[in-house]
Amino acid sequence: MANSKEKIIEQAKALFEKKGYRNVSLREIAEAAGTTIGNLTYHFPQKEDLILSMQEGLYADYLDDYTDSADEGDGEMALRRLLQSFRQAKRNREDNAFFYRNIVELSQQSSVVAENMRDFRLKNNRFYLSSFMRMKESGIMRSDISEAQYETLAYTIASVSFLWKQDDASYYDEDMPSFELDDGLNDLIYPYLTDRGIALYDEIAQALGT
C-alpha cells in the first residue's frame, strides 16, 4: 500500500492529467488522496513541490540506469543500453503524459524545474554522444561519420525526446505520420550502423520486443 506521500503524488498525477496542472488545487489533491490539506502541505507546500518531486523521480531512475553508466562496458553494451533507454523514454512519457505535454509551460513557471530540465538534457546529450563514440570505436557505428555529425545526431535525439509530447508537438497532429517515440529514435540511429551494428541491432531489438 502506498504511503501518504506516494498516494498524494499518485492522485496529483491523475488530476493533472484529467484537468490540467493550472486547474487543480492543493485541496482537490488532498481530498482525492484521502488526507488533510495540512498533511499535504507538510510534504508539498506548493504545487511546484509536487512537480519537483515527480520530476526528481522521473529523472533519477533514468540517470542511474543509463546516463550515469554511459562509460561502462563495450560497444555492444552501449547499443543495448541505448535501445533500452529509448524504450524507457517512451514509457516515461506514457506514464507521465501531463508532465511532458506541458513541459515548456512548467519550466517557464518554475526556475528550479527549468534548471533540472537543462541539467537532464545535458546529461542525456552526453550519454548519447558517449554511446556513439564507444560504438564507433567498436565498429558498430560507422567510422566515416565525423564526431561533429555524431554530435548533431545526439543533439537531435535529445531535442526530439524532450519535445515529443509537448502540447503543440507534431505527435498530436492527425495529418502527420503516426509512430512511437522509441521507433522514431531507433530509425534515427539505424543509418549510422555498420553491417555488424545492424546485425547486433536486430538481435537486441528482437530480444527487447521492438
TASULJO-V103961 format. One record per backbone hydrogen bond with DSSP energy under -1.0 kcal/mol. CO is the residue of the C=O (numbers start at 1). NH is the residue of the N-H. If there is no record, write none. Layout:
# TASULJO-V103961
CO/NH
CO/NH
This chain:
# TASULJO-V103961
3/7
4/8
5/9
6/10
7/11
8/12
9/13
10/14
11/15
12/16
13/17
14/18
15/19
16/20
21/24
25/29
26/30
27/31
28/32
29/33
30/35
36/40
37/41
38/42
39/43
40/44
47/51
48/52
49/53
50/54
51/55
52/56
53/57
54/58
55/59
56/60
57/61
59/63
60/64
61/65
62/66
63/68
66/69
67/70
69/72
74/78
75/79
76/80
77/81
78/82
79/83
80/84
81/85
82/86
83/87
84/88
85/89
86/90
87/91
88/92
89/93
90/94
91/95
92/96
96/100
97/101
98/102
101/167
102/106
103/107
104/108
105/109
106/110
110/114
111/115
112/116
113/117
114/118
115/119
116/120
117/121
118/122
119/123
120/124
121/125
122/126
123/127
124/128
125/129
126/130
127/131
128/132
129/133
130/134
131/135
132/136
133/137
134/138
135/140
135/141
136/139
140/194
146/150
147/151
148/152
149/153
150/154
151/155
152/156
153/157
154/158
155/159
156/160
157/161
158/162
159/163
163/166
166/169
169/172
170/173
173/176
180/184
181/185
182/186
183/187
184/188
185/189
186/190
189/192
190/193
192/142
194/198
195/199
196/200
197/201
198/202
199/203
200/204
201/205
202/206
203/207
204/208
205/209
205/210
